[in-house]
């Protein structure tokens, strides 16, 4: 089954009615769980700054320049078809009142 990363940046959730958006998006999460497509969801904790960890365990503050702006909310959906994955992204978009970025994960049989 295709697995999707569905996400949005923090700035997309700015404004009013945050509580209503949270309530409605949690309803979609429950629906996705009941349908058996929900894998994981959450948001980046922006109070913890990103760090890079080397193979020897060395930790340095910062990140790759290409990923410095990663924030917001994420969901991992495992749907039978691409069309169904996009349908779940549309439900999340409606509940959050913001467009969702959708990416398809490469299926790694070793993971």
N, C-alpha and C positions, 0 to 999 in steps of 0.2 A: 504494500500500500504506500502511496506517496505520503511523505511527511513534510509539513510546511512550518516555516517560521512566519508568524503573523505579528507585526510590530507597528509601533507609532512613537514619535519623539515626544518628550515631555511637553514641549511648547504647544502641541496639538490639543492638550487637555486643559490649557489655561482658560480661565473665564469662570462663568457662573455654572451652577447646577452640577458641581462635581459629585455631590452625594447621589443625585439621581443617576448620573452616568455610572457610578460605581455599582449602585444597586442593579441597574439594568445589565451591566456587563457581567456581574456575578450570576445573574439569571441565565445568561448565555453560557457561562462556564458550567453551570449545573446541567443545562440542556446537552452540552457537548459531552459531559461525563456520562450522562444517561444514555447517549447515543454511542458511547464507546470510542469516541475520536479524540478525546482530551488526553494529552500526555503531560503537559506542564504549563504553568503560566506564572508570571510575576512581573516585577519592575526592577530596574536598576536602582539601587540605593545610592543616591547621589551624595549622601553624607560621607561615604567612604571613597576616597580618591583612587583612581586606577593605579595599579603598579605593574611593573614587568618583572617576572620571575625567570631567572636564567636556569640552565640545566644544573649548575652547581649550587643552586639555592639562593644566589644573590638576588636581592630585591631592590629595585630602584623605582622611585616615584615617577609616574608618567605613563605614557602609552605610545603606541604607534601613531604617527601623525594622521594616518588614514582613519583611525578609529577614535580619535579624541572626542568626537561629538556623540558617541553612543550613549543614549539615555532612554528613558521612557519605559513603555510596557511591552511585554512579549508573551506570546502563546505558542506552544508547539501542538500542532494538530496532525493526527494520523488519519487521513480520509481515504476512502477507496478509489477516488478519482480526483483529477485536478479540478474538475467542475465542482465537486462537493467541497473540496478544500477552499475554493474561492467563495462558495456559498457561506461557509462558516466565517470567513473573513468579512463578508458583507454583514453578517449578523453582529459581529464584533464592532464593525464600523458604525452600524446603526446605534448600538448601545452606547458606544463611547462618543458618538457624534463627531468622529473624525476619520478620515481615510486611513486605511491600514496598508502597510507595505507587506507584500507576500513574497517569500522566497521558498524555493523547493530545495529540500536537503538531498544530497547525494546519498544513496543507500549504500552504506558500508557494511558488508556481511559480517565483518569481524567485530562490529560494535553492538 
